[in-house]
C-alpha cells in the first residue's frame, strides 16, 4: 500500500505521469508498451483519466489495477460525478477498493460529449467537494483534487475560485494537481495566494510539453491556459514542422520544470497524451541536472 499523500511527504521531488484509457485494442497495446518502458524511470505514481460521462470507468480501473499490480508502479484512478447517481458512485468506489487501489483524484468532470453545459445527474452530485466528502466518508483512499493557476473558466472570480479550492482541502483532499500552464508566474502566484488563504496541502504543477501545436492550442483554449507571447510566436513559426515543434516543446518544458523545482515545487505531474518519449526525456534531463538541489524554500 502506498498512498500519494505519504509519497509526497517522503519523496521530493515527486514525478508522476498522466495517461488516458485508449479506445482501441491497438491503442491499449501502445499504452501498455509505453507504461512498461516508463517503469524503468521509477515514477512516483501514474494516474489514469476517466472518460466523459464515465465512459471509460471499467477500463480506467482495469488499467490502474494492472499498473499497480503487474508493473509495480503506484497508481491513481481519476473519478468524476458525471452521469452517475450516488448509489452508482459508491458502487464504482467499491470496485476501486476491491481492485486494491489506494489513490483517487476526485473531479466534478466535464459535460458528456456533445454537451456544452454541466448538468447534475438526477440522484447524483453537483460539485467535486461533495464527491470528496463522499469518498472520505466511507473509503480509506488518499484523495487528490484539481486546482487552476489561471482560474477555472466557470469561476466568478479568482477569489471565489480560491475559496472553492480551500473547500476541497476542508472536504478531505490531501493534495492538489494544477491544470496545465505555460507561464510559471501563474503557478507561484497561485501558490502564494493559496497559502495566504490557508491552503496547506502540496500543490503539484501539471506540465504538458507541446508536441503538436494545433492540438495544444485547442486544449489550452478549452481549459483556459494561456501562452507567453514569445513562446507562442516561436511555436507559430514552427507549426508546419512537427519535429521542430516537438523539439521546442520539450526544450521549453524542461526549462519550465527546472525553474519550478529550483524554486521549491514538490514535483511535476506530466500530462503525456499517452506518448511518453517527450516526458521521459524531460525527466532524464531533470534528474541529471537536479535543479531541486538549489531550492531554498519549499512551496
Secondary structure, DSSP 8 states (H G I E B T S, - for coil): ---HHHHHHH-SSEEEEEE---SSHHHHHHHHHHHHHHGGG--SEEEE---GGGTTHHHHHHHHHHHHHTS---EEEEEE-TT--HHHHHHHHHHHHHTT--EEEEE-----TT--S----TTS-SSHHHHHHHHHHH---EEEEEE-TT--TT-S-HHHHHHHHHHHHHHT--EEEEEE-S-HHHHHHHHHHHHHTT--SEEEEEE---S-HHHHHHHHHHHT----HHHHHHHHHTTT-HHHHHHHHHHHHHHHHHHHHHTT--EEEEE-TT--HHHHHHHHHHHHH-GGGG-SS--
